[in-house]
């Protein structure tokens, strides 16, 4: 991996010692340990915001709605007509 960007942060000595110890226990250089931990947390955060969890009732309503034929409402028909008039 060729690193092209830097990330600097300030830590208390206690936090730094804690991270140093964890990196040593993991058998990783400090930078590799921090990079791995930060990327893992970033992936977890993004995944949590990318997934919608539905209850059983919500799931049934959603699947039933998918099974119905599409019928645009009045607002969508107006928007489609306006888009057509504008050449969009």
C-alpha positions in Angstrom: 0.0 0.0 0.0 1.3 3.4 -0.9 0.0 6.0 1.6 -0.8 9.4 0.1 -2.6 11.1 3.0 -1.8 11.7 6.6 -4.0 11.8 9.7 -2.7 13.5 12.8 -4.3 13.6 16.2 -3.6 14.6 19.7 -3.9 12.1 22.5 -3.3 12.1 26.2 -0.3 10.1 27.3 -2.6 7.6 28.9 -4.5 7.0 25.6 -1.2 6.8 23.7 0.1 4.2 26.1 -3.1 2.2 25.9 -3.0 2.2 22.1 0.7 1.3 22.1 0.0 -1.7 24.4 -2.9 -2.9 22.2 -0.8 -2.6 19.1 2.0 -4.6 20.7 -0.4 -7.3 21.9 -1.8 -7.5 18.4 1.8 -7.8 17.0 1.3 -4.8 14.7 3.2 -1.6 14.2 1.4 1.3 15.8 0.4 2.9 12.4 -1.0 -0.4 11.1 -2.9 -1.0 14.3 -4.5 2.4 14.3 -5.3 2.3 10.5 -7.0 -1.1 10.9 -9.0 0.0 14.0 -10.1 3.2 12.4 -11.1 1.6 9.1 -13.0 -1.1 10.9 -14.9 1.5 12.9 -15.5 3.5 9.7 -16.9 0.5 7.9 -19.1 -0.3 10.9 -20.5 3.2 11.1 -21.2 3.4 7.3 -22.9 -0.1 7.4 -25.1 1.0 10.3 -26.3 3.9 8.3 -26.8 1.9 5.1 -29.1 -0.8 6.5 -32.8 -0.4 7.3 -34.2 -2.9 9.7 -37.9 -3.6 9.4 -40.2 -5.3 11.9 -42.2 -8.3 10.7 -45.3 -6.1 10.2 -43.2 -3.5 8.2 -41.6 -6.2 6.2 -45.0 -7.6 5.2 -46.4 -4.2 4.3 -43.2 -3.5 2.2 -43.4 -6.8 0.3 -47.1 -6.3 -0.3 -46.5 -2.9 -1.7 -43.8 -4.3 -4.0 -46.3 -6.8 -5.3 -48.9 -4.2 -6.3 -48.7 -2.7 -9.8 -47.2 0.7 -10.0 -49.7 3.6 -10.2 -48.3 7.1 -10.0 -50.2 9.6 -7.8 -51.3 13.0 -8.9 -48.1 14.8 -7.7 -45.9 12.3 -9.6 -48.1 12.7 -12.8 -47.7 16.5 -12.6 -43.9 16.2 -12.1 -43.6 13.8 -15.0 -45.6 16.1 -17.2 -43.5 19.1 -16.2 -40.3 17.2 -16.8 -41.6 16.2 -20.2 -42.4 19.9 -21.0 -38.9 20.9 -19.9 -37.3 18.1 -22.0 -36.0 16.2 -19.0 
